[in-house]
Amino acid sequence: MRWVAWLLVFTPLAGCEGDTSRVVEEKVREQVGDFRRREEEKCRKALLEEAERIVDSVLLMEAMAEVADSLRNLQPARPVKPPALVPLDSAEVKPIFDLPPRRSTADTAQ
């Protein structure tokens, strides 16, 4: 019975003395793979956010240009200049009353 107890205690320890480098390499590969997947997901997310921001800004600029063009087209055209009016009376302008020329105050002082 004693030898069974010793066997149960030392059998698991004997497995630990073997070559553990394969297990360690496997765990390291697994952790590196997980890290790469997480980093790729972060990069993909950042790239998609940047692309979305660029596309949104381009679409906004195009929409603003369309609005500006449509508002510019709503502006009425400049009206045509009307033709010059011909005067109704083409006679020379003359004084209404024929009055003698007035004398200035300097002439009366002499």
Protein Blocks (a to p, Z undefined) as FASTA:
>chain_A
ZZmmmmmmmmmmmmmmmcfklmmmmmmmmmmmmmmmmmmmmmmmmmmmmmmmmmmmmmmm
mmmmmmmmmmmmmpccddddddddddfblcdcddfbdcdddddfklmmZZ
